[in-house]
Amino acid sequence: GRASALAFARAGAEVIATCRRPSPELAAAGVAQIIEGIDVAVDASMAKLVAEVGAPVDVVINNAGYFMKEKETVLGGTMDFADEMKTIDICAVGPLRVTNALWHAQKIKSPDGKVIFITSQGGSIGWRDVQCPDGGDYGHHMSKAAANMAAKLVANELKGKAMVGIFHPGFNKTGMTSKYSHIWEIEGAVDASVGAKRVFHEVNMLSHATSGKFINCEDGLEIPW
């Protein structure tokens, strides 16, 4: 999120950044406005969000994420159902809260506004036999599949009224993925600034014709559902 804010600000965009708590790094990113106290898993946050967003925006980027638990498995006896629900609430329902609130407050430009869902190739059921042949890691993958479904339905509902991008940003080196730092280089993880530039490119490429497609920002190609 911070890397995306910085990339868009450096490109000349007037960036409104939302967060639960501000940080010195975000303050130094050159954004036009920081709206703090916004939690995508809290309904009451949405009233504060729409009240502090002024004019309708061109682009909404839903990028809040959560990925705390180590790999869950049935066979290993490590399932955590409460954490799975928390993950789904943040990663899949959260973007719907934000999008719904901004739309009803008329804070998304129409018909050329863009609503971006940052999801993951982890939500591709078609790729699970290749990437997760032994299964497991339930909360993360279920949340991303749910986020993809939510984004596709929003794209269908807002067809002609706004564009919806469903983007896998690639494997980025962030605090959230640091527990996998031992495979960053093996799996081709990139600095978050690189991932942000990839997202920025796909945001610019998004059109009404490509709205609702599940796109890999690493190569611009569609990912199977």
N, C-alpha and C positions, 0 to 999 in steps of 0.2 A: 504494500500500500504506500509506504513512504517513498519507495523508489519510483512508483508510478506518478505520485504527486510531483516529485522532482523532475521527472522526464517531461511531463506535460507543462510544468511551469517554465522549464528551460526552452520549450518550443514556443512560448509566448501565450499559452493558455491562461485564463484567469481561473485558478484552481481553488475550489472550496473543499477543504479536507475535513473529514469527520473522524472522531476518535472517542474512545472512552476517557482516556487521559492524554494530555498533550506531552510532547517530549521535546528536548532541545533540538534533536535532529529534524523533527517535523517543522519546528519554528524556523529553522535555518534553511528550509527547502524553497523559500521564496513564494509560498502560496499566498493567495489574496485574502483568505479567510480560514480560520480554524474553528470548527464547531465541536466543542468537547462535551462529554457526558452522553454520547450517543452509543447505545448498546443495541446491536441488531436483534438481540434475543429478548428485548424488553419493549413491549407494546407502547408504554408511556413515553419512550424515547422519541417516538415518531412525531409527536406533537411538537416537541422542541426542535426537531430537525426541520420540519416544514416552516416553522415560525422564523427560523434564522436563515433559511435560504431565501434570498431576495427574488430576483427575476428568474424566470424559467431557464433551466440549464440545457446546454446542447448535448452533454454526455453525462450519464450516470454510470459509475463503475462500482459494482458490487463485488468487493474483494475480501471482506472479512472472512476469516477462516479459523479453524480450531482443529488441532491434531495432537492430543496429549498422550493418549495411552499407547503403550508398546503393543506389538502384534497380539491380537486376540485370536484364540483358537478354541474350538470345541474340544478337540482331542487333548489340548494342553490344559484345559480347565481354567482358562484365563479370560473368559467372557465378562464384559462389564456393560450391562444393559443400560444403566443410568448414564454412563458416558456416551454410549451410542446415541441415546436420545438427545443429549446435550449437543453432540456433534451435528446431528441432523437439524436441530433447531437453529444453530448458528449458520451452518453452511448451506442449508436448503430453504428453510422457512425465513431466515433472516433477510435474504435478498428480496423475497416477496413482501415482507413488511416494508422495506425501504421503497421499493418500486410502487407498491400500492399507495403508500402515504404521499409520495411525491406526485404521482399521477392525479390523485383526487384533489390535491392542493393546486393543481395546474402549474407545477414547478418543473415539468418536462416539456420541452418544446415539441410541437406537433405541426406537421407530420415528419419532420426531419430530425427529431431528437433520437439519440441512441442510448439504449440501456444495455449495459454490458454485465454479463454474469461470468466472473472468473471461476471456472470449475476445474476439472482435472480429467486427464485421460483415465484416471482411476475409476471414473464413473462409466466407462465403456464396458458393458457386459461382454461384448464381442471379443475384447482383448484379455479377459480374465484368464483364459486357458494358457495364454502366452506369458502374461505378467504375474499371475498368481496361480500357477498350476497346482499348488498345495493348499489353496484356499486361505482362510484367515483374514485378519485385518478388517473386520466387519464394519465398524462404525464409519471409518474413513470412506470406504468404497460405497457403502449404502448412501451416505450423505451426498456424495458427488453424483451418483445416479439420480437421486431425488432432485438435486439442484438442476441437473440437465433436463429432467422432465418438467420442472417448474418453468425453466427458461423457455423451453419449446412451447409450452402452453401459453405463456405470456406473449411469445412471438406470434402465435396464431390469433390470440385475442386482440392484440394491438396492430394487426396487419393493416398497413396503410395509414396508421396513426403514429407509429414510432418503429424504429428498427431495434432488433434485439440480437446481440452478439453473444455466443456461447463459446468461451475461449479456454483452451488449455495453455497456460503460459510457459510450459516447460518446467523442468526440474531446476528450481532456483535455490541458491544458497541463502537461507534465511534462518532466523532464530527458531522458527517452527520446524525446519527440516534439519537442524543441527545435530539431532540425535542420529541422523544418517550420514554424518560428515565422513564416516569411514568409506562410504561408497560414492561420495560426490563426484570424484574424478572418474571412477569406473563407469558411472551412469551418465556422465556428461552434464553434470549440474553446472549452471552458469551463475555469475554474479547477478544479484537482483536487478542491477541497473541494466543488464543485457535483457533480462526477461521483461522489464518494463518497456524497453524500446520495441521489443517484439509485439507486446500488447498495443502499444501506441500505433504501430504500423497497421495492425489488423483493425483497430478502431477506425482509422482513416479509410481502410479498404471496405468497411462494412457498408452495404447498400440495402435498399428494400428487396432487391433480388436475392441477396445472400442472408437476409434476416432469418434467424432460427436454425442456422447450420452450426454444427459442432466442429469448431476449427482448432487445429493444432498451430499455435503461434510459432512453433519451431520451423515449420515449413509451409504454412498456409494451406495445408491440405485438410480435407474433412476426416474426422475420426469416426469409426463405426459406432453406432449406439450400443 
